[in-house]
């Protein structure tokens, strides 16, 4: 989870508690930041797995 995303959501909730409707925009921004961070982490893990698979395939080919 994105630390900044959680911070923005918390700030947005604080603003809403004081009846500042700008808080809704800040909450939405925090949610978007969390979703982007989650997607980037997933892509990074997939790339890492592809590298591991490539090394395994290369080792198998070199044995033959």
C-alpha positions as CSV (number, residue, x, y, z in Angstrom):
1,X,0.0,0.0,0.0
2,X,1.1,3.5,-0.7
3,X,2.0,5.4,2.4
4,X,1.3,8.7,0.6
5,X,-2.1,7.3,-0.4
6,X,-3.0,6.5,3.2
7,X,-1.8,10.0,4.3
8,X,-4.0,11.7,1.7
9,X,-7.0,9.7,2.7
10,X,-6.4,10.6,6.3
11,X,-6.1,14.2,5.4
12,X,-9.2,14.1,3.4
13,X,-11.2,12.6,6.3
14,X,-9.8,15.2,8.6
15,X,-11.0,17.9,6.1
16,X,-14.4,16.3,5.9
17,X,-14.7,16.3,9.7
18,X,-14.4,20.0,9.6
19,X,-17.0,20.3,6.9
20,X,-14.5,21.2,4.2
21,X,-15.7,19.5,1.0
22,X,-12.3,19.7,-0.6
23,X,-11.6,16.6,1.5
24,X,-13.6,14.5,-1.0
25,X,-11.1,15.4,-3.7
26,X,-8.2,14.6,-1.4
27,X,-9.7,11.2,-0.6
28,X,-10.1,10.4,-4.3
29,X,-6.5,11.4,-4.9
30,X,-5.4,9.1,-2.1
31,X,-7.3,6.2,-3.5
32,X,-5.9,6.8,-7.0
33,X,-2.4,6.9,-5.5
34,X,-3.0,3.6,-3.7
35,X,-4.3,1.9,-6.9
36,X,-1.4,3.1,-9.0
37,X,1.1,1.9,-6.3
38,X,-0.6,-1.5,-6.2
39,X,-0.5,-1.8,-10.0
40,X,3.2,-0.8,-10.2
41,X,4.0,-3.4,-7.5
42,X,2.2,-6.1,-9.4
43,X,4.0,-5.2,-12.6
44,X,7.3,-5.2,-10.8
45,X,6.6,-8.7,-9.3
46,X,5.7,-10.0,-12.8
47,X,8.9,-8.7,-14.3
48,X,10.9,-10.3,-11.5
49,X,9.2,-13.6,-12.0
50,X,9.9,-13.4,-15.8
51,X,13.6,-12.8,-15.0
52,X,13.7,-15.8,-12.7
53,X,11.9,-18.0,-15.3
54,X,14.4,-16.9,-18.0
55,X,17.4,-17.8,-15.8
56,X,15.8,-21.2,-15.1
57,X,15.2,-21.9,-18.8
58,X,18.8,-20.9,-19.6
59,X,20.1,-23.3,-16.9
60,X,17.9,-26.1,-18.3
61,X,19.2,-25.5,-21.9
62,X,22.8,-25.4,-20.8
63,X,22.4,-28.8,-19.1
64,X,21.4,-30.4,-22.4
